[in-house]
Amino acid sequence: MTFSALLVGSLLASAPTVPSKAASNVVAEVGVPFACGRIYTVSQGHETGSHQHNDTFAWDFRMPEGTPIVASHDGTVRMARGDSKQGGCGEQFAPLANYVVISHGDGLETQYLHFSAVVVKAGERVKEGQLIGFSGATGWACGAHLHFKVAKEQGSGWNNPSVPARIVGYGDPVRDTLVSAPLCKDSAQPMMASAGGVHLPGQAVESMSPPTAGSIQDASRGLPPGAKAILDGLSQPPAQGGEGLDKAGPARAPRMASGSDETR
């Protein structure tokens, strides 16, 4: 072997390993974060309005208060809060949000904000499509909606930095995109979404639970059928990583997001 061949071999052996472009561009993909058979509009996308800094890659979905919210991927609930009754259209309300943060075991987590009520607790294992709470307008919210993002699991708080992600079937939806959850299927768990099929406008869907006189009354108060039975058996988890609220605020009527600054 010549000296030049030995030199080239030595240089190649000592060169730093460069990760492949494909490996460095892997983007997380998650399911639709609200219950089966529902269609809602993206009301705020990335790097717009309040979606800056840690929330750059978040989405907001316009929806009525009391909409069932589900886990977008299998994981373990890392943090959950459901005791807040306060919210408003200003940054000073941000610490008052009810939230669920789910760790997915791969260095990523999903964050869900502004619940009116939460039905899971820290340490609980959840499956994709499993009910975790009901939408609301607690915290920094100018109207009822779901704030949703995929984030790096790099801190102990509930607002870690967001990362680019995709929603199955929709990629990275922009503002005014209609996003549809999968069709409802028979399930032992009420309000659990199915993994198969996509609901199309005008297509019939199955009820999330059998209608009763009580469930019709619940729906008139902004709760979906079957929700009251779930909530009656739960105590709402307090804030974590900080002090809880000293006093509960007055109950607010359900609000719908509307207008250019509708959602946080």
N, C-alpha and C positions, 0 to 999 in steps of 0.2 A: 504494500500500500504506500502511495506517495505521501510526501509531507503535506501537500495541498489537500489531499483527500482527508488526512487526519485532522487538519485544521478546520475544514468545513464540517466534519462530523462533530468536532468539539463544540463549535459555535452553535450548531443545531441542538445539541444536547443541553446546552446552557441557556437556550432561549426561553423566556417566560411562556407559560401556557396561556393562550388566549381563549376565553370561553367562546363557544360557537354563537353566532348571531341568533340562531333559533332558540338556544337555551336562555339567552339574556332577554329575549322579547316575549317570553311566556306571559300571557295575561290570564288572570283568574276568571273563571266563568261560573256564575251562580244562577239560581232559579229566580222566578218572579216572587217578590216578597209579600204578596197579599193573597187572600184566600181564593180557592178555585171558583171558576165561573165569573170572575169579576174583571172589568175593564176600566182602567184609569189612565189619566193623561199625565205625562211628564210636564210639570209646571216650572221646573228650574233644572238646568243641566250644569255642565262643568264650567268653571272659571267665569261665572256670571253672578251678579248680585252678591249675595252673602257667601257663595260657594268659592271661597278663597282659602289659602293657607292649608290647614289640616282638612278642609272640606272641598278642596279643588275638584276632586273626582266624584263628588256625591251627586245623587239624583233626588229630586222632590217629586212626589206623586200627589196630585190633587184628589182628595177623596172626602166623603162625609165622616164626621166623628162617629166612632163605633164600628168602623170597618175592621174585619178580622185581619190581623197581620201574622204571617207565617215565616218560619225559618227558611232562608234561601239555600241552605246547604246543611248537611249533617255537622254536628259539633257539640260543644259543651258551653253552657251559659257561663260566661266569665263574670259578668256584672248584670244586675237588673234593679230597676227602681220603678215603683208604681204608686208612691204615696203623694205625689204632688198634684195639686188641684189648680195651680196658678200658671199663667202664661200671658204673653202680650207681645205687641209688635215693636220690640226694641231689644238691643243687645243685652241690656241689664237683666232680662228675663232668662237668659241662656242657662244659668245654673239650676233653674227650676224645672228643667225637662225631665219627664219620665223616659227611661231608655232600657234597651236590652242590647248587650254586646255578646256575641257568640264567637268563641274560639274554634278554629277548624283544624288545629293540630299541624299546620304546615307553615306557620309563621304569619298567617293571615287571619283576620277576624271580620265579621260583619257587624255594623252598627245600625240600630233602628231607633228613631227618636220621635218624641211628642205624643206618646201613648196617653190615652185616657185611663187605661187599666192594663196591667201586666199579669200574665198567668203562669209565668215560669220564675225560677229562682236560681241564684248562683250555684254552680256545681251540677245542675241538671243536664242530662244528655237529651238532645233533641234531634229529630230527623228532619230532612228537607220536607217542607210542606206542613210541618206541625205548627199548630196555633201557639203563638207566644204572647199575644195581647191584642188590644183594640186601639185603633188610631185616635188621635186627639189633637189638641193645640196647646199642650203644656210646654213651658220653656219659651224660647224665642220663636214665636210663631204668629204670623199675621192672619192665620186661618187654619182650619183643620187640614192636615196633610201628613204624609209619611216622609221623613228624611232618611235616606238609606245610602250606605256606602260600604265598600270593601276597604279595609285598612291594614297597615302593618301592625302586628302585635308587638310593639316595642316599648310600651309604657304601662303603668298600672292604672291609669285613668280611663275614662270612658270616651275620650275624644282623640284617639291616635290618628296619625296622618293617613289620609286616603291614598289609594293607589289606583291606576287604571284597571278597569274590569269590564266584563261583558255580561249581559243578561241572556240566558239561553233563549234563542229564537229571535232576539232583538238586537244583539250586538251592544253597541253603546248608544242608546236612544237619546235623541236631542229633544229640546222643548217642543211641546205640542204633539209628541208621538203618543199614540194610543197603545198601551201595553196590556195584553190579555193574559190572565192566569190560566193554567190548564183546566180542562173540564172536571167537574165534580164526579167522583165515582163513589160507589158504596164503600163505606169504611166504618170500622168499629169506633174510630175517633172522630167526634163531631168537628166539622169545619176543617178537616185535614185535606189538603189538596192532593190531586192525583199527579203521578209523574208522567202520565201519557196524555197526548192530545192537546190541542190548543182551541180555546173557545173563539168562535167567529161571531161578529155582530149578527144578531137576529137568530142565532142558533139556540135551541132550547137547552137549558141546563137543569140538572136535578137540584132540588132543595138541599141545603146544607144539613138540615135536620127536619124531622116530621113536624108540620105546623100544628100548633095547638092554640087554644084561646089565649093562654099565657104568653106564648111566643109572639103572637100577633101584637099583644100589648107591648112587649119588649121592643119590637121593631118600631112601634110608633114613638118610642122614647129614644130612638137612635141606636138601639142595640139589635144585632142580627138575631134570628131565631136560635134559641138554645143558649144564648150568651149568659143570661142571668143565672142559670143553674151552675155554670162554670164559675162565675164571679162570686156567687154566694158562698162557695166553699174555700175561698182564698183570702189571705191577708196580703195586702200590697207591700212589697219589699221597700224599705226606706233607701235613701241615697247612700251610695258607697263611695269611699274615698273622700269624704267630706261630711259635714254636719247635715242632718236632715232638717226639714222645715219645722219651726217651732209651733206654727199655727197653720191649720188648714184654711185655705182661702175659700171664699163663697163659691157655691156651685155656679157654673156658667152654662148658658144655653149652647147646644151644639152649633158650631160655626162652619161655614163652607168657605174655602179659599176663593178669592176672586180679585181681579185687578193685576196690574203689572208687578206690584210688590207683595203679592199674595202669600208667598211662602218664604220661610227662612231656609 
